[in-house]
Amino acid sequence: MSYRVTNDSILSARTDAVCVSVEMALNLSDTPVCRQIAAAGGEALRAALAKRRLFLPVGSACLADPCSLPFSRLIMTASPVWLTGKANELLILHRCYESVFSLARQSGCESIAMPFLSAMYYRFPQHEAVKIALREAEASALDVLFVADTPELLTLSEEPYRKPAIVSYVGYYRDHAIFELDNGLFARVDLRQENVDVSIIPYFEACYREGNNLLQPGLPEAEIERLRRIYEENDW
């Protein structure tokens, strides 16, 4: 529906619901926004979370007692950490937002405040975390207020999204070609004509280099160019 981004305290948000990121065992994530919620909720909130005694699968969401928080609904989601880039992290982050927004609507909410999920975790690419957040917010039926944990995230949210550009072709391994990107990550593009599969990874193993198998010929320039076009024309 609509979204806006602020770096004000999430406790000043005038929304029906608030969403926080939690670990699988329902411990609040150690991010600035979650620390604000934990401090405001105090012992009552910690007791309410402990009382649930359940594990939350990554990508899903559930309701919790908001206790003394100034919101009618408290929604928790277990957002993904960045592992290798090959564990469906981006897809799982999409599902997090879908789960949160769907649960908020089912609970009668019209607005929600939340941080940029996963954007503070380890090596999760912040550009991608912000892009997914804004895309899902636009597609939702809610008014979404994102509270940026850092000034960098606020700046990213205000900039038009720029898809990382290919710097160079690295090589290929089995069914995937590897391209180095200008943001320090690597794109993995499926070689098979019948598949259109583009994903990003934070590194490449030595075996991706051409020449690891003397019986494996290098890719023709025309094929490398075809794979470049697939990257340019398809999102992950």
Backbone as JSON, one array per atom type, in Angstrom:
{
  "sequence": "MSYRVTNDSILSARTDAVCVSVEMALNLSDTPVCRQIAAAGGEALRAALAKRRLFLPVGSACLADPCSLPFSRLIMTASPVWLTGKANELLILHRCYESVFSLARQSGCESIAMPFLSAMYYRFPQHEAVKIALREAEASALDVLFVADTPELLTLSEEPYRKPAIVSYVGYYRDHAIFELDNGLFARVDLRQENVDVSIIPYFEACYREGNNLLQPGLPEAEIERLRRIYEENDW",
  "N": [[0.85, -1.2, 0.0], [1.56, 1.5, 1.11], [4.6, 3.1, 2.23], [6.94, 4.47, 4.57], [10.07, 5.79, 5.75], [11.97, 6.18, 8.69], [14.26, 7.48, 11.17], [13.58, 7.8, 13.74], [12.65, 6.97, 17.16], [11.22, 3.76, 17.5], [9.24, 3.51, 19.32], [7.8, 5.8, 19.24], [6.15, 5.58, 17.14], [2.97, 5.73, 15.61], [1.25, 3.39, 15.12], [-0.83, 0.52, 14.39], [0.32, -1.96, 14.88], [3.44, -3.5, 15.85], [6.46, -4.87, 14.66], [8.97, -7.19, 15.43], [12.23, -8.64, 15.19], [13.16, -11.94, 15.96], [15.1, -14.56, 17.52], [15.1, -18.12, 16.81], [14.25, -19.3, 19.16], [12.63, -17.43, 20.28], [13.96, -15.25, 21.43], [14.64, -11.84, 21.56], [16.15, -10.21, 18.81], [19.48, -8.84, 18.67], [19.46, -5.95, 17.91], [19.37, -2.34, 17.32], [16.62, -1.38, 17.2], [15.18, -3.59, 18.22], [16.32, -3.72, 20.74], [15.3, -1.36, 21.84], [12.56, -2.02, 22.01], [12.71, -4.2, 23.76], [13.7, -2.97, 26.07], [11.6, -1.18, 26.66], [9.47, -2.94, 27.04], [10.33, -4.46, 29.18], [10.53, -6.64, 32.06], [8.03, -7.82, 31.97], [7.51, -8.21, 29.25], [9.58, -9.97, 28.57], [8.82, -12.15, 30.12], [6.39, -12.76, 28.91], [7.19, -13.61, 26.39], [8.75, -15.82, 27.07], [6.79, -17.43, 28.12], [5.44, -18.46, 25.98], [6.9, -20.6, 24.97], [7.85, -21.87, 22.55], [9.34, -22.69, 19.36], [10.16, -20.65, 16.62], [9.85, -21.06, 13.27], [12.21, -20.12, 10.76], [11.37, -17.45, 8.66], [8.7, -17.39, 9.22], [5.91, -16.01, 11.17], [4.5, -14.81, 14.26], [2.04, -13.95, 16.79], [2.4, -12.05, 19.82], [1.96, -11.17, 23.29], [1.61, -7.75, 23.67], [2.04, -6.46, 26.03], [3.03, -3.73, 27.94], [3.64, -2.15, 25.8], [3.16, 0.49, 23.39], [1.27, -0.41, 21.39], [-1.31, -2.15, 19.67], [-0.91, -4.71, 18.71], [1.69, -7.08, 18.8], [4.01, -8.4, 16.72], [6.08, -11.08, 15.92], [8.89, -12.18, 14.09], [11.02, -14.62, 12.63], [13.76, -13.83, 11.12], [16.03, -14.38, 8.35], [19.55, -15.18, 8.61], [22.57, -14.38, 6.82], [24.1, -16.9, 5.15], [25.57, -18.61, 3.04], [24.59, -17.56, 0.76], [23.5, -19.34, -0.9], [21.45, -20.62, 0.26], [18.79, -19.99, -0.04], [18.32, -17.5, 1.17], [17.4, -14.93, 0.36], [14.85, -15.47, -0.68], [13.64, -16.48, 1.63], [13.62, -14.19, 3.19], [11.8, -12.61, 1.77], [9.53, -14.18, 2.33], [9.32, -13.8, 5.08], [8.4, -11.13, 5.29], [5.96, -11.4, 3.92], [4.64, -13.16, 5.68], [4.5, -11.61, 8.02], [3.02, -9.32, 7.2], [0.64, -10.5, 6.32], [-0.29, -11.7, 8.69], [-0.67, -9.41, 10.24], [-2.78, -8.13, 8.87], [-4.79, -10.09, 9.13], [-5.2, -9.82, 11.81], [-6.57, -7.52, 12.03], [-5.19, -5.14, 11.68], [-4.14, -2.02, 10.28], [-1.85, -0.64, 9.94], [1.71, -0.76, 10.47], [4.77, -0.82, 12.3], [8.25, -1.33, 11.93], [11.63, -2.73, 11.89], [14.2, -2.85, 9.29], [14.26, -5.98, 8.28], [16.76, -8.41, 8.87], [18.77, -6.77, 7.91], [20.81, -6.0, 9.57], [22.28, -8.19, 10.08], [25.2, -10.02, 10.19], [26.68, -10.88, 7.14], [24.61, -10.24, 5.46], [23.55, -8.83, 2.51], [23.04, -5.43, 2.54], [21.82, -3.72, 0.65], [20.16, -5.51, -0.71], [18.51, -6.43, 1.34], [17.12, -4.11, 2.05], [15.91, -3.5, -0.4], [14.15, -5.68, -0.75], [12.48, -5.31, 1.47], [11.18, -2.83, 0.89], [9.94, -3.44, -1.51], [8.12, -5.49, -0.75], [6.56, -4.07, 1.06], [5.31, -2.2, -0.59], [3.65, -3.9, -2.0], [1.9, -4.77, -0.12], [-1.15, -4.54, 1.87], [-1.0, -2.67, 3.8], [-0.14, 0.27, 5.76], [3.13, 0.96, 6.11], [5.71, 1.56, 8.37], [9.05, 1.91, 8.34], [11.73, 1.63, 10.52], [14.87, 2.75, 10.58], [17.8, 1.12, 11.54], [20.36, 2.15, 11.42], [22.17, 5.09, 10.25], [23.13, 4.53, 7.7], [21.37, 2.65, 6.62], [19.08, 4.2, 6.44], [19.89, 6.03, 4.49], [20.29, 4.27, 2.33], [17.64, 3.48, 1.88], [16.58, 5.73, 0.76], [17.76, 6.03, -1.64], [17.55, 5.34, -5.14], [17.12, 1.97, -6.13], [19.9, 0.19, -7.26], [20.84, -2.24, -9.37], [23.49, -4.48, -8.8], [26.38, -4.26, -10.85], [28.01, -6.3, -13.32], [31.41, -7.03, -12.99], [33.43, -8.73, -13.9], [33.89, -11.84, -15.67], [34.27, -14.82, -13.96], [34.53, -17.66, -14.09], [33.48, -21.07, -14.46], [31.59, -23.73, -12.94], [30.51, -26.97, -12.99], [27.12, -26.65, -13.41], [26.9, -23.88, -13.4], [27.77, -20.51, -14.14], [30.06, -18.04, -12.97], [30.06, -14.7, -11.98], [31.83, -11.8, -11.11], [30.71, -9.12, -9.06], [30.11, -5.56, -8.73], [29.69, -4.9, -6.08], [31.09, -6.42, -4.35], [30.08, -8.96, -4.1], [29.12, -12.07, -5.73], [27.64, -13.25, -8.74], [25.71, -16.04, -9.6], [24.95, -17.9, -12.34], [22.79, -20.01, -14.06], [23.87, -22.41, -16.38], [22.38, -24.0, -18.05], [20.27, -24.21, -20.83], [17.5, -24.51, -20.57], [16.89, -23.55, -18.09], [16.33, -20.66, -16.1], [18.05, -19.16, -13.88], [19.18, -17.11, -11.46], [21.32, -16.22, -8.91], [22.83, -14.89, -5.91], [26.04, -14.99, -4.33], [28.35, -14.82, -1.58], [30.98, -15.4, -1.98], [33.39, -17.27, -3.91], [34.39, -20.59, -4.53], [37.62, -22.11, -5.09], [37.31, -24.03, -6.99], [35.59, -23.02, -8.84], [37.01, -21.76, -10.72], [38.07, -21.58, -14.08], [39.67, -24.32, -15.7], [40.03, -26.12, -13.67], [39.46, -28.66, -14.33], [40.99, -30.43, -16.7], [39.78, -31.58, -18.86], [37.59, -30.09, -19.28], [36.38, -27.73, -21.31], [36.87, -24.15, -21.86], [34.27, -21.6, -21.68], [32.67, -20.42, -24.64], [32.94, -17.06, -25.96], [30.48, -16.06, -26.9], [28.66, -17.54, -25.43], [29.24, -16.73, -22.83], [28.43, -14.08, -23.04], [25.7, -14.47, -23.46], [24.96, -15.43, -20.96], [25.57, -13.22, -19.41], [23.53, -11.5, -20.3], [21.3, -12.85, -19.31], [21.67, -12.45, -16.58], [21.37, -9.64, -16.49], [18.71, -9.35, -17.25], [17.13, -10.63, -15.42], [15.91, -10.88, -12.1], [16.83, -11.8, -8.7]],
  "CA": [[0.0, 0.0, 0.0], [2.46, 2.64, 1.19], [5.6, 2.97, 3.27], [7.87, 5.57, 4.79], [11.22, 5.37, 6.53], [12.4, 7.17, 9.66], [15.25, 7.0, 12.14], [13.07, 8.11, 15.07], [12.41, 5.8, 18.0], [10.06, 2.98, 17.08], [8.2, 3.67, 20.34], [7.01, 6.99, 18.92], [5.3, 5.27, 15.98], [1.54, 5.65, 15.89], [0.75, 2.34, 14.25], [-1.59, -0.51, 15.09], [1.16, -3.09, 15.25], [4.89, -3.38, 15.74], [7.08, -6.16, 14.35], [10.36, -7.31, 15.84], [12.92, -9.85, 14.75], [13.55, -12.78, 17.09], [15.76, -15.82, 17.22], [14.14, -19.21, 16.72], [13.74, -19.6, 20.5], [11.86, -16.24, 20.68], [14.77, -14.21, 22.06], [14.7, -10.68, 20.68], [17.43, -10.0, 18.14], [20.28, -7.77, 19.26], [19.57, -4.79, 17.01], [18.91, -1.15, 18.04], [15.17, -1.33, 17.33], [14.74, -4.65, 19.14], [16.73, -3.34, 22.1], [14.31, -0.38, 22.32], [11.35, -2.75, 22.36], [13.0, -5.0, 24.95], [13.8, -2.07, 27.22], [10.28, -0.64, 26.97], [8.61, -4.02, 27.53], [10.84, -4.88, 30.47], [10.39, -8.01, 32.53], [6.73, -8.34, 31.55], [7.65, -8.69, 27.88], [10.43, -11.17, 28.58], [8.01, -13.24, 30.67], [5.37, -13.11, 27.92], [7.86, -14.38, 25.34], [9.14, -17.11, 27.63], [5.58, -18.21, 28.38], [4.99, -19.11, 24.75], [7.61, -21.88, 24.95], [7.86, -22.5, 21.23], [10.35, -22.25, 18.42], [9.56, -20.01, 15.47], [10.62, -21.37, 12.06], [12.69, -18.96, 10.0], [10.46, -17.08, 7.57], [7.31, -17.33, 9.7], [5.6, -14.95, 12.12], [3.46, -15.14, 15.24], [1.64, -12.87, 17.68], [2.77, -12.14, 21.23], [1.33, -10.16, 24.12], [2.4, -6.51, 23.63], [2.25, -5.97, 27.4], [2.86, -2.28, 28.11], [4.07, -1.44, 24.6], [2.07, 1.34, 22.88], [0.74, -0.98, 20.16], [-2.35, -3.15, 19.95], [-0.41, -6.01, 18.31], [3.13, -7.32, 18.69], [4.27, -9.52, 15.8], [7.47, -11.51, 15.91], [9.28, -12.99, 12.94], [12.4, -15.12, 12.64], [14.31, -13.48, 9.82], [17.23, -15.19, 8.06], [20.92, -14.65, 8.57], [23.23, -14.7, 5.55], [25.03, -18.01, 5.32], [26.44, -18.7, 1.86], [23.9, -17.01, -0.4], [22.95, -20.46, -1.66], [20.48, -21.29, 1.14], [17.49, -19.33, -0.23], [18.17, -16.41, 2.14], [16.59, -13.84, -0.18], [13.48, -15.95, -0.75], [13.13, -16.58, 3.0], [13.33, -12.83, 3.66], [10.5, -12.28, 1.17], [8.48, -14.89, 3.06], [9.17, -13.14, 6.38], [7.51, -9.98, 5.14], [4.63, -11.91, 3.58], [4.06, -13.7, 6.9], [4.21, -10.5, 8.94], [1.93, -8.47, 6.69], [-0.58, -11.31, 6.31], [-0.76, -11.83, 10.08], [-1.16, -8.1, 10.68], [-4.1, -7.92, 8.28], [-5.71, -11.02, 9.77], [-5.44, -9.35, 13.17], [-7.32, -6.27, 11.97], [-4.31, -3.96, 11.66], [-4.0, -1.27, 9.02], [-0.52, -0.04, 9.9], [2.7, -1.5, 11.24], [6.13, -0.27, 12.38], [9.21, -2.43, 12.0], [12.95, -2.46, 11.33], [14.52, -3.58, 8.07], [14.63, -7.31, 8.73], [18.02, -9.04, 8.43], [19.74, -5.81, 7.38], [21.91, -5.83, 10.51], [22.85, -9.5, 10.36], [26.38, -10.56, 9.55], [27.03, -10.42, 5.8], [23.43, -10.11, 4.59], [23.75, -7.59, 1.73], [22.05, -4.45, 2.98], [21.04, -3.26, -0.51], [19.12, -6.48, -1.01], [17.57, -6.46, 2.46], [16.26, -2.91, 1.94], [15.09, -3.63, -1.61], [13.07, -6.63, -0.48], [11.55, -4.69, 2.41], [10.37, -1.82, 0.24], [9.1, -4.1, -2.51], [7.02, -6.18, -0.07], [5.68, -3.06, 1.65], [4.49, -1.65, -1.67], [2.68, -4.91, -2.43], [1.02, -5.12, 0.99], [-2.34, -3.72, 2.06], [-0.77, -1.94, 5.04], [0.76, 1.41, 5.83], [4.31, 0.41, 6.78], [6.74, 2.49, 8.8], [10.33, 1.27, 8.6], [12.63, 2.38, 11.4], [16.23, 2.37, 10.19], [18.69, 0.9, 12.68], [21.58, 2.93, 11.26], [22.06, 6.13, 9.22], [23.41, 3.94, 6.39], [20.14, 2.04, 6.13], [18.19, 5.3, 6.06], [20.39, 6.53, 3.21], [19.99, 3.26, 1.31], [16.21, 3.48, 1.58], [16.24, 6.95, 0.02], [18.39, 5.97, -2.95], [16.97, 4.37, -6.07], [17.86, 0.71, -6.11], [20.75, -0.06, -8.42], [21.27, -3.63, -9.42], [24.95, -4.55, -8.94], [26.85, -4.51, -12.22], [29.06, -7.31, -13.49], [32.77, -6.52, -13.17], [34.18, -9.65, -14.74], [33.52, -13.26, -15.68], [35.26, -15.54, -13.17], [34.69, -19.01, -14.59], [32.26, -21.84, -14.22], [31.74, -25.02, -12.29], [29.32, -27.78, -13.21], [26.03, -26.04, -14.18], [26.77, -22.45, -13.13], [28.84, -19.56, -14.42], [30.25, -17.12, -11.85], [30.46, -13.35, -12.36], [32.12, -10.89, -9.99], [29.88, -7.92, -9.1], [30.8, -4.37, -8.21], [29.41, -4.68, -4.66], [31.86, -7.37, -3.57], [29.46, -10.27, -4.16], [29.26, -12.78, -6.99], [26.4, -13.77, -9.3], [25.77, -17.41, -10.09], [23.95, -17.99, -13.41], [22.67, -21.38, -14.55], [24.32, -22.57, -17.76], [21.47, -24.82, -18.84], [19.38, -23.39, -21.67], [16.1, -24.61, -20.15], [16.73, -22.95, -16.77], [16.71, -19.27, -15.87], [18.3, -19.13, -12.44], [20.22, -16.15, -11.06], [21.41, -16.06, -7.46], [24.07, -14.23, -5.51], [26.81, -15.65, -3.3], [29.35, -13.87, -1.07], [32.33, -15.83, -2.3], [33.41, -18.41, -4.83], [35.45, -21.53, -4.22], [38.66, -22.19, -6.13], [36.9, -24.93, -8.06], [34.82, -22.31, -9.85], [37.93, -21.24, -11.71], [38.29, -22.41, -15.27], [40.92, -25.06, -15.69], [40.14, -27.1, -12.59], [39.34, -29.95, -14.99], [41.63, -30.25, -17.99], [38.89, -32.06, -19.91], [36.46, -29.17, -19.34], [36.8, -26.57, -22.1], [36.34, -22.86, -21.46], [33.04, -21.2, -22.36], [32.84, -19.47, -25.75], [32.57, -15.68, -25.65], [29.05, -15.89, -27.17], [27.93, -18.14, -24.31], [29.43, -15.83, -21.68], [27.58, -12.92, -23.29], [24.32, -14.91, -23.22], [24.78, -15.51, -19.51], [25.52, -11.83, -18.94], [22.19, -10.97, -20.58], [20.38, -13.47, -18.36], [21.83, -11.71, -15.32], [20.8, -8.29, -16.61], [17.27, -9.36, -17.51], [16.4, -11.37, -14.4], [16.21, -10.58, -10.71], [16.91, -13.0, -7.88]],
  "C": [[0.88, 1.25, 0.0], [3.48, 2.39, 2.29], [6.33, 4.3, 3.43], [8.96, 5.08, 5.73], [11.63, 6.5, 7.45], [13.54, 6.6, 10.48], [14.86, 7.41, 13.55], [12.91, 6.82, 15.87], [11.15, 5.07, 17.54], [8.93, 3.14, 18.08], [7.34, 4.9, 20.1], [6.08, 6.77, 17.74], [3.85, 5.17, 16.41], [0.92, 4.65, 14.92], [-0.02, 1.32, 15.08], [-0.7, -1.6, 15.63], [2.63, -2.71, 15.17], [5.43, -4.78, 15.48], [8.54, -6.12, 14.79], [10.92, -8.62, 15.32], [13.38, -10.62, 15.99], [14.36, -13.96, 16.59], [14.72, -16.93, 17.22], [13.51, -19.54, 18.07], [13.01, -18.4, 21.11], [12.65, -15.29, 21.57], [14.87, -13.05, 21.09], [16.1, -10.54, 20.08], [18.16, -8.81, 18.74], [20.53, -6.67, 18.24], [19.03, -3.57, 17.75], [17.4, -1.1, 18.24], [14.67, -2.37, 18.32], [15.16, -4.34, 20.57], [15.79, -2.29, 22.68], [13.03, -1.07, 22.8], [11.56, -3.55, 23.65], [13.06, -4.13, 26.2], [12.43, -1.53, 27.64], [9.35, -1.71, 27.55], [9.03, -4.56, 28.87], [10.61, -6.35, 30.78], [9.08, -8.63, 32.07], [6.8, -8.91, 30.14], [8.49, -9.95, 27.83], [9.65, -12.38, 29.1], [6.97, -13.71, 29.66], [5.98, -13.95, 26.8], [8.24, -15.77, 25.85], [7.93, -18.02, 27.83], [5.11, -18.97, 27.15], [5.66, -20.47, 24.55], [7.51, -22.58, 23.58], [9.02, -21.97, 20.41], [9.65, -21.73, 17.18], [10.4, -20.33, 14.23], [11.03, -20.1, 11.32], [11.76, -18.71, 8.82], [9.01, -16.98, 8.0], [7.14, -16.22, 10.72], [4.53, -15.42, 13.1], [3.17, -13.91, 16.1], [2.15, -13.12, 19.09], [2.03, -11.03, 21.99], [2.17, -8.89, 24.1], [2.66, -5.9, 25.0], [2.02, -4.46, 27.48], [3.3, -1.48, 26.9], [2.9, -0.65, 24.02], [1.52, 0.87, 21.52], [-0.31, -2.02, 20.53], [-1.9, -4.56, 19.6], [1.11, -6.0, 18.3], [3.33, -8.56, 17.84], [5.75, -9.81, 15.81], [7.72, -12.34, 14.66], [10.73, -13.43, 13.09], [12.98, -14.88, 11.26], [15.65, -14.18, 9.6], [18.53, -14.43, 8.26], [21.54, -15.09, 7.24], [24.27, -15.77, 5.8], [26.0, -18.05, 4.14], [25.83, -17.99, 0.66], [23.25, -18.08, -1.24], [21.9, -21.22, -0.84], [19.12, -20.59, 1.1], [17.25, -18.18, 0.75], [17.25, -15.3, 1.64], [15.12, -14.25, -0.25], [12.86, -16.02, 0.65], [12.81, -15.19, 3.55], [12.03, -12.32, 3.06], [9.37, -12.92, 1.98], [8.26, -14.31, 4.45], [8.18, -11.99, 6.28], [6.1, -10.42, 4.79], [3.92, -12.43, 4.83], [3.64, -12.6, 7.85], [3.01, -9.7, 8.47], [0.6, -9.23, 6.66], [-1.15, -11.44, 7.72], [-1.3, -10.52, 10.6], [-2.56, -7.83, 10.13], [-5.14, -8.83, 8.9], [-6.09, -10.58, 11.17], [-6.16, -8.01, 13.2], [-6.49, -5.01, 11.93], [-4.3, -3.32, 10.27], [-2.63, -0.64, 8.88], [0.42, -0.83, 10.8], [4.04, -0.78, 11.2], [7.1, -1.42, 12.56], [10.59, -1.99, 11.52], [13.09, -3.11, 9.95], [15.05, -4.95, 8.49], [15.92, -7.79, 8.07], [19.09, -8.05, 7.99], [20.92, -5.59, 8.31], [22.67, -7.12, 10.75], [24.08, -9.8, 9.53], [26.61, -10.01, 8.15], [25.81, -10.31, 4.89], [23.57, -8.79, 3.82], [22.65, -6.58, 2.02], [21.21, -3.91, 1.83], [19.89, -4.21, -0.79], [18.08, -6.54, 0.09], [16.6, -5.28, 2.38], [15.36, -3.01, 0.72], [13.91, -4.55, -1.37], [12.03, -6.02, 0.45], [10.62, -3.7, 1.71], [9.44, -2.42, -0.81], [7.9, -4.78, -1.85], [6.05, -5.19, 0.56], [4.76, -2.45, 0.6], [3.39, -2.61, -2.08], [1.67, -5.24, -1.34], [-0.19, -4.2, 1.02], [-2.23, -2.87, 3.32], [-0.01, -0.64, 4.8], [1.94, 0.97, 6.69], [5.28, 1.53, 7.12], [8.0, 1.69, 9.12], [11.18, 2.19, 9.47], [14.04, 1.88, 11.12], [17.11, 2.25, 11.42], [19.94, 1.76, 12.61], [21.35, 4.03, 10.22], [22.29, 5.56, 7.81], [22.16, 3.31, 5.8], [19.13, 3.11, 5.71], [18.6, 5.85, 4.7], [20.08, 5.56, 2.08], [18.52, 3.29, 0.9], [15.79, 4.67, 0.74], [16.83, 6.94, -1.38], [17.64, 5.02, -3.87], [17.8, 3.1, -6.07], [18.64, 0.54, -7.4], [21.21, -1.52, -8.37], [22.79, -3.68, -9.6], [25.36, -4.93, -10.35], [27.94, -5.57, -12.23], [30.4, -6.62, -13.74], [33.53, -7.42, -14.13], [33.59, -11.05, -14.66], [34.63, -14.01, -14.98], [35.57, -16.91, -13.77], [33.41, -19.77, -14.37], [32.61, -23.17, -13.58], [30.43, -25.77, -12.43], [28.28, -27.0, -14.01], [25.92, -24.54, -14.01], [28.02, -21.67, -13.54], [28.88, -18.56, -13.27], [30.75, -15.78, -12.39], [30.75, -12.55, -11.09], [31.3, -9.62, -10.17], [30.6, -6.75, -8.45], [30.47, -4.04, -6.76], [30.13, -5.68, -3.77], [31.27, -8.77, -3.54], [29.67, -10.89, -5.54], [27.89, -13.29, -7.44], [26.65, -15.15, -9.85], [24.64, -17.6, -11.09], [23.97, -19.42, -13.98], [23.04, -21.45, -16.03], [23.28, -23.24, -18.65], [20.43, -23.96, -19.55], [17.95, -23.38, -21.14], [15.85, -23.96, -18.8], [17.12, -21.48, -16.78], [16.83, -19.11, -14.36], [19.47, -18.2, -12.16], [20.19, -16.03, -9.55], [22.72, -15.38, -7.13], [24.72, -14.99, -4.37], [27.9, -14.69, -2.84], [30.78, -14.23, -1.42], [32.26, -16.88, -3.39], [34.59, -19.3, -4.44], [36.44, -21.6, -5.38], [38.21, -23.07, -7.28], [36.04, -24.25, -9.11], [35.73, -21.77, -10.97], [37.99, -22.18, -12.92], [39.62, -23.14, -15.14], [41.05, -26.05, -14.56], [40.04, -28.53, -13.14], [39.89, -29.78, -16.41], [40.76, -30.71, -19.15], [37.69, -31.14, -20.1], [36.88, -27.92, -20.12], [36.22, -25.27, -21.54], [35.07, -22.53, -22.23], [33.36, -20.26, -23.51], [32.37, -18.07, -25.34], [31.07, -15.45, -25.86], [28.21, -16.44, -26.02], [28.06, -17.27, -23.06], [28.54, -14.6, -21.83], [26.11, -13.27, -23.06], [24.02, -14.95, -21.73], [24.76, -14.12, -18.87], [24.12, -11.24, -19.13], [21.15, -11.56, -19.63], [20.46, -12.76, -17.02], [21.14, -10.35, -15.4], [19.29, -8.3, -16.67], [16.46, -10.02, -16.39], [16.87, -10.99, -12.99], [16.35, -11.89, -9.95], [15.85, -12.96, -6.81]]
}
